[in-house]
């Protein structure tokens, strides 16, 4: 042992002496946390992969966010469909604290109880047979693509939708139907065919003997909140059965109660061969999942796939808490009822406001298409205290927590037409 590591210092470090402040140890003194300092440091050291909005949430409470100056905002984006229980939910806080006292990570070489418990819950809710846990939505889709190849050997084709979004890793990007995301990285994984959403004839024509999987989002999220009709989902099931292809539903954004059903495809009474999940599953921590039918599960062997962090004890325990709260408080039913009211109100707003060209969605997942670029409108809404998202160029996207009070949505419905009637100053929001 080097001389500088005396017995006293080693004991202090190894025992994690309480006098060491986590903030001081990380160099996070207050002057380093100001908005200007944060932005300057990111501009110098981070890759420029995000066009960030200059908004600095400092804390959250329920369906609200608070900035460093104490200004309060309605959070109608929910971390892009992640924070279904809002911010600082007491059950999640308690779970996180309790699990942090026992085990943060153990690897998938060994057992821990919460992974199997969470898989059991998801299997029972979905009607599928088994689960695999990973860290994100794109990883879930990568796993589903591998499993499709495994279950359908000799087939390499995948049929997906124009406007779809399945992730940014190479396999998931290869089946994402949005050219600006794809073009800089071509050539991608070959074999993808794209058809328009809700075009059953085009889907029928595209699927053949070389198709391993039909990959669909029941509601295209990043693509502008475009719901697939029940007839389309039912036709996809028939086409998959006829051709021998697997039917995969990407419910990363629209699943786990977001539409007022546990899974969006359940409204069409269709069961897929595989389903991918993420976003709200880990209660705010990274957690993705692939749920598979018994037929797919039967071909999987040790070594076919894996992950170091996926399904770790903390994320899985938080996932169990999310599912418990959703079931115990009947929040999914609340989402359905609140969504019916919100859809009606958005329809009325469209009739009264010429700047709104279309309204699409279900539950607490809505797209408001405008006659103009949506990004400046989102910035103006932020200035008025509403955090919303955008999709493509002209769609405002709403993905609020399931616990959002009706009052917050009513205030948004009042503010939106006022914003749409307000000219944007030169050099303003972008």
Secondary structure, 3 states (H helix, E strand, C coil): CCCCCCHHHHHHHHCCCCCCCHHHHHCCCHHHHCHHHHHHHHHHHCCCCCCCCCCCEEEEEECEEEECCCCEEEECCHHHHCCCCCECCHHHHHHHHHHHCCCCCCCCCCCCHHHHHHHHHHHHHHCCCEEEEECCHHHHHHHHHHHHHHHCCCCCEEEEEECCCCCCCHHHHHCCECHHHHHHHCCCCCCEEEECCCCHHHHHHHCCCCEEEEEECCEECCCCCEECCHHHHHHHHHHHHHHCCEEEEECCCCCCCCCCCCCHHHHHCCCCCEEEECHHHHCCCCCEEEEECHHHHCCCCCCCCCCCCCCCHHHHHHHHHHHHHHHHCCHHHHHHHHHHHHHHHHHHHHHHCCCEEEEEEECCEEEEEECCCHHHHHHHHHHCCEECEEECCCEEEECCCCCCCHHHHHHHHHHHHHHHCCCCCCCCCC
